C-alpha cells in the first residue's frame, strides 16, 4: 500500500527572480561576450530555462503529487506559487468536496419486486497517493463502486415494510443512508476517498408493477383507516351505554342493547350519511 507523504516545496518567487536575472545576464554575454564566454552563457541559459520549469501553482484545496522517473516522492499541499525539481512530474489532484448522482437502476428488492433506485454520494480525496497509484482513474472507480453499493443495498431490504420493526427503503431513510454510506466507504477505502454522505435520491416501483403496488398501498391505507374508525366507534358506543346506565335515563335489556349497539355502529362506521327512521310507537 502506498501511503501519502506530505512534502513542503520552496516558494517559487525567489527561484523565479533569480533565474530570470541569470537568463538576462546569459543573454547579454551571448551577444557581447567572447566566443568561450558565449558558449558558457548559452549553456547556462539552457540550464536556467530548464530550472524555470520547476515552478508550479497549488490552488486552495488542491494538491500536487510529485514523481521522479516513476517513483513517488511526495505530495505538496502548500497553496501558492511553488518550486521543485524540474524533473518531477507534478500530477494535479483536487481535495475539494465533490458529489454526483448515480444512474437510475432497476433492481429487485428483498421480496423480488422490481424497483427503480438512485443515490447521491458526497465524497472527497483524503489520501492522494492511494487515489493516484492504488486504483486506475479514481473518479470512475468511485462512481462504479457507488452504483454497486446502491444495487446491493436495494436487494437487502423491502421497498415498503408492513411491520414497524422491519427496515424498509421508503420509510427508514436515516438507517438506509447510514448503511449506504458505510458500504460505499468500505469499497473505497483502498482508493484514498472519504464518503461524507450518501442518500437515496430516487425510489419508485418499476413501471410494470407500479399500478398494482399503488392499489395495494391504497388497500392498506383503507384498512388502517377502517381500523381506526372502528376503534373510535366502539369507544363512543361504550361511552353512550355507560352514561345512559349511570344517569338512569332508560333501562335496556340485552336485546335492545344489542340493537342500539348495531345501529350506532352503522351510523358511526358507515361511509354515507344515515337516514333516520322515526319510531312513533312504543319502544317495544
Secondary structure in CASP SS format (residue, H / E / C, confidence):
PFRMAT SS
TARGET T0000
AUTHOR 0000-0000-0000
METHOD secondary structure of the structure
MODEL  1
X C 1.00
X C 1.00
X C 1.00
X C 1.00
X C 1.00
X E 1.00
X C 1.00
X C 1.00
X C 1.00
X E 1.00
X E 1.00
X H 1.00
X H 1.00
X H 1.00
X H 1.00
X H 1.00
X H 1.00
X H 1.00
X H 1.00
X H 1.00
X H 1.00
X H 1.00
X H 1.00
X H 1.00
X H 1.00
X H 1.00
X H 1.00
X H 1.00
X H 1.00
X H 1.00
X H 1.00
X H 1.00
X C 1.00
X C 1.00
X H 1.00
X H 1.00
X H 1.00
X H 1.00
X H 1.00
X H 1.00
X H 1.00
X H 1.00
X H 1.00
X H 1.00
X H 1.00
X H 1.00
X H 1.00
X H 1.00
X H 1.00
X H 1.00
X H 1.00
X H 1.00
X C 1.00
X C 1.00
X E 1.00
X E 1.00
X E 1.00
X E 1.00
X C 1.00
X C 1.00
X C 1.00
X E 1.00
X E 1.00
X E 1.00
X E 1.00
X E 1.00
X E 1.00
X E 1.00
X C 1.00
X C 1.00
X E 1.00
X E 1.00
X E 1.00
X E 1.00
X E 1.00
X E 1.00
X C 1.00
X C 1.00
X C 1.00
X E 1.00
X E 1.00
X E 1.00
X E 1.00
X C 1.00
X C 1.00
X C 1.00
X C 1.00
X E 1.00
X E 1.00
X E 1.00
X E 1.00
X E 1.00
X E 1.00
X E 1.00
X C 1.00
X C 1.00
X C 1.00
X E 1.00
X E 1.00
X E 1.00
X E 1.00
X C 1.00
X C 1.00
X C 1.00
X E 1.00
X E 1.00
X E 1.00
X E 1.00
X C 1.00
X C 1.00
X C 1.00
X C 1.00
X C 1.00
X E 1.00
X E 1.00
X E 1.00
X E 1.00
X E 1.00
X E 1.00
X E 1.00
X E 1.00
X E 1.00
X E 1.00
X E 1.00
X E 1.00
X C 1.00
X C 1.00
X H 1.00
X H 1.00
X H 1.00
X H 1.00
X H 1.00
X H 1.00
X C 1.00
X C 1.00
X C 1.00
X C 1.00
X H 1.00
X H 1.00
X H 1.00
X H 1.00
X H 1.00
X H 1.00
X H 1.00
X H 1.00
X H 1.00
X H 1.00
X H 1.00
X H 1.00
X H 1.00
X H 1.00
X H 1.00
X H 1.00
X H 1.00
X C 1.00
X C 1.00
X C 1.00
X E 1.00
X C 1.00
X C 1.00
X C 1.00
X C 1.00
X C 1.00
X C 1.00
X C 1.00
X C 1.00
X C 1.00
X E 1.00
X C 1.00
X C 1.00
X C 1.00
X C 1.00
X H 1.00
X H 1.00
X H 1.00
X H 1.00
X H 1.00
X H 1.00
X H 1.00
X H 1.00
X H 1.00
X H 1.00
X H 1.00
X H 1.00
X H 1.00
X H 1.00
X H 1.00
X H 1.00
X H 1.00
X H 1.00
X H 1.00
X C 1.00
X E 1.00
X E 1.00
X E 1.00
X E 1.00
X E 1.00
X E 1.00
X E 1.00
X E 1.00
X E 1.00
X E 1.00
X E 1.00
X E 1.00
X E 1.00
X C 1.00
X H 1.00
X H 1.00
X H 1.00
X H 1.00
X H 1.00
X H 1.00
X H 1.00
X H 1.00
X H 1.00
X H 1.00
X H 1.00
X H 1.00
X H 1.00
X H 1.00
X H 1.00
X H 1.00
X H 1.00
X H 1.00
X H 1.00
X H 1.00
X H 1.00
X H 1.00
X H 1.00
X H 1.00
X H 1.00
X H 1.00
X H 1.00
X H 1.00
X H 1.00
X H 1.00
X H 1.00
X H 1.00
X H 1.00
X H 1.00
X H 1.00
X H 1.00
X H 1.00
X H 1.00
X H 1.00
X H 1.00
X C 1.00
X C 1.00
X C 1.00
X C 1.00
X C 1.00
X C 1.00
X C 1.00
X H 1.00
X H 1.00
X H 1.00
X H 1.00
X H 1.00
X H 1.00
X H 1.00
X H 1.00
X H 1.00
X H 1.00
X H 1.00
X H 1.00
X H 1.00
X H 1.00
X H 1.00
X H 1.00
X C 1.00
X C 1.00
X C 1.00
X C 1.00
X C 1.00
X C 1.00
X C 1.00
X C 1.00
X C 1.00
X C 1.00
X C 1.00
X C 1.00
X C 1.00
X C 1.00
X C 1.00
END
